[in-house]
Amino acid sequence: MLLFFSVTPQHWLNVPEAFACDRHRNEELPHTEQCVMKWRIRARMRTVCVGLIVALNIGVDPPDILKTDPCARMEAWIDINTSPSQKTLEHIGNQLQEQYSRMYARARFKQTLDPTTEEVKKMCMQLRRAAKDERVLIHYNGHGVPMPTDCGEIWVFNKNFTQYIPLSLYDLQSFITSPSIFVWDCSNAGQIVKSYDTFARQRRQDYEAQQKSRVNTGHPPPTLIKDYIHLAACSAGEILPMDPSLPADLFTACLTTPIEVAFQCVSLGYYKRQVVHTDTSVLDSIPGKMTDRKTMKGELFWIFTAITDTIAWNVLPRDLFQKLFRQDLLVAALFRNFLLAERVLTGVNCTPVSYPSLPPTHQHPMWQHWDVSVDIAISSTKSGADSSGQNSPHFPFFTNQLKAFEVWLELGSQ
């Protein structure tokens, strides 16, 4: 039932006014403009295709790097000396694909093992046609070829495996175009990032010059390379660690199997020195599955995700955080794991680099929470946790964070 009241204008005159003092009526006071921050993601992007370039040439060391004896021999958690080289190479390629598929199972995968230039070109163009305007990921393992050159070249093979053949990054840009993301696991990887960006800017300048001149040269304008992301194992001039207790592809292991790597790097005064163990039995003994949050192993994965997201949110500009950690599921997973890679590789005198570049995060205080969680997980294996993972002791991380937030709400203003 609706009730209507008849109110005369004189009635409103008897109602006391609020904010009617002179200080509220002063029109000369400056008006403040409220800036409403935009937090919604305008456009999402997907990485729908993944290309794996694995140049190992097992049994033959590249000529420009003098390897130690013994040296790191684990690729994709597989010892390259355990079986014949060709079968091992195929096993490594399949294992690497499996590691990526755990991160994003819907992606389309292609491998090219110990490839020639034509094989790389064919794979890249097939992936671009399949991806259309979506992002393509190219993973390059160059542990069996010379280091990238200062001229912007990476190395592949000829058909007979008698020569190393240079592949220009300028040509690779033409094969894969953009949007794209690259993972470079090789020594001197930072030089690739520099050269790739130089070539992209050169293309942009050539394109603008051709547009301004309006002269028909008979050639199509150069392809613009706009949206590209790089993750590189080390800076320019650096060599990957060869310690036999480490995986040879430590950077790849950090990006694709971060929890496994974290359990190998048990911290003892971490910021000074770390002790690395390559026995994965500790993680295997933790009950549950990574995909099941109700289990101990699944909860550990969620803690890792929360910690790395928090670190990124604290150190990155908001627009860059949205692009790298919220726009694309596979890119977000890789960059979360990249934060761990920086922490691990910094301890062995390597400096991973990325484009867009990130500030150093290996000493962020949130890593202490991760160390505590790892310690709890390891201690639970010694005490004999339930093998199903359902009744095993859980971590206090999220409870502690909620309690800290509650305290901040009550006492933060004081």
Secondary structure, 3 states (H helix, E strand, C coil): CCCCCCCCHHHHHCCCCCCCCHHHHCCCCCCCCCCCCCCCCCCCCCEEEEEEEECCCCCCCCCCCCCCCCCCCEECCEECCCCCHHHHHHHHHHHHHHHHHHHCCCCEEEEEECCCHHHHHHHHHHHHHHHCCCEEEEEEECCCCCCCCCCCEEEEECCCCCCEEEEEHHHHHHHHCCCEEEEEECCCHHHHHHHHHHHHHHHHHHHHHHHHHCCCCCCCCCCCCCCEEEEECCCCCCCCCCCCCCCCCHHHHHHHCHHHHHHHEEECCCCCCEEECCCCHHHHCCCCCCCCCCCHHHHHHHHHHHHHHHHHHHHCCHHHHHHHHCCCHHHHHHHHHHHHHHHHHHCCCCCCEEECCCCCCCCCCHHHHHHHHHHHHHHHHHHCCCCCCCCCCCCCHHHHHHHHHHHHHHHCCC
